[in-house]
Amino acid sequence: MVEDWTNYVRVLLGTAEDLVFFMDITS
């Protein structure tokens, strides 16, 4: 269960980084 939670957080952080990167490019 702990591994699933860390994987979930890792995916969320990765998605957030991708969004910030995308916003940087478009602006």
DRENPA-3360 file (N, C-alpha, C; in nm, 2 decimals, always signed):
BEGIN
1 = MVEDWTNY = +0.08/-0.12/+0.00/+0.00/+0.00/+0.00/+0.09/+0.13/+0.00 ~ +0.19/+0.12/+0.08/+0.28/+0.24/+0.08/+0.34/+0.27/-0.05 ~ +0.38/+0.17/-0.12/+0.44/+0.18/-0.26/+0.34/+0.25/-0.35 ~ +0.21/+0.20/-0.34/+0.11/+0.26/-0.43/+0.09/+0.41/-0.40 ~ +0.10/+0.45/-0.28/+0.08/+0.59/-0.24/+0.19/+0.67/-0.29 ~ +0.32/+0.62/-0.28/+0.43/+0.70/-0.32/+0.43/+0.71/-0.47 ~ +0.39/+0.60/-0.54/+0.38/+0.61/-0.69/+0.28/+0.71/-0.73 ~ +0.16/+0.72/-0.66/+0.06/+0.81/-0.69/+0.11/+0.96/-0.67;
9 = VRVLLGTA = +0.18/+0.98/-0.56/+0.23/+1.12/-0.54/+0.34/+1.15/-0.65 ~ +0.42/+1.05/-0.68/+0.52/+1.08/-0.79/+0.45/+1.11/-0.92 ~ +0.34/+1.05/-0.95/+0.27/+1.08/-1.08/+0.22/+1.22/-1.07 ~ +0.16/+1.26/-0.95/+0.10/+1.39/-0.94/+0.21/+1.50/-0.95 ~ +0.33/+1.48/-0.89/+0.43/+1.57/-0.90/+0.48/+1.59/-1.04 ~ +0.49/+1.47/-1.11/+0.54/+1.47/-1.25/+0.44/+1.55/-1.34 ~ +0.31/+1.53/-1.31/+0.21/+1.60/-1.39/+0.22/+1.75/-1.37 ~ +0.24/+1.79/-1.24/+0.25/+1.93/-1.21/+0.37/+1.99/-1.28;
17 = EDLVFFMD = +0.48/+1.92/-1.28/+0.60/+1.97/-1.34/+0.58/+1.99/-1.49 ~ +0.51/+1.89/-1.55/+0.48/+1.90/-1.70/+0.39/+2.02/-1.72 ~ +0.29/+2.05/-1.64/+0.20/+2.16/-1.66/+0.28/+2.30/-1.65 ~ +0.37/+2.31/-1.55/+0.45/+2.43/-1.53/+0.54/+2.45/-1.65 ~ +0.60/+2.34/-1.70/+0.68/+2.35/-1.81/+0.61/+2.39/-1.94 ~ +0.48/+2.34/-1.95/+0.40/+2.37/-2.07/+0.36/+2.52/-2.06 ~ +0.32/+2.57/-1.94/+0.28/+2.70/-1.92/+0.40/+2.80/-1.95 ~ +0.52/+2.76/-1.92/+0.64/+2.84/-1.95/+0.65/+2.86/-2.10;
25 = ITS = +0.64/+2.75/-2.17/+0.66/+2.75/-2.31/+0.55/+2.84/-2.38 ~ +0.43/+2.82/-2.34/+0.32/+2.89/-2.41/+0.31/+3.04/-2.38 ~ +0.37/+3.08/-2.26/+0.36/+3.22/-2.22/+0.47/+3.30/-2.28;
% end
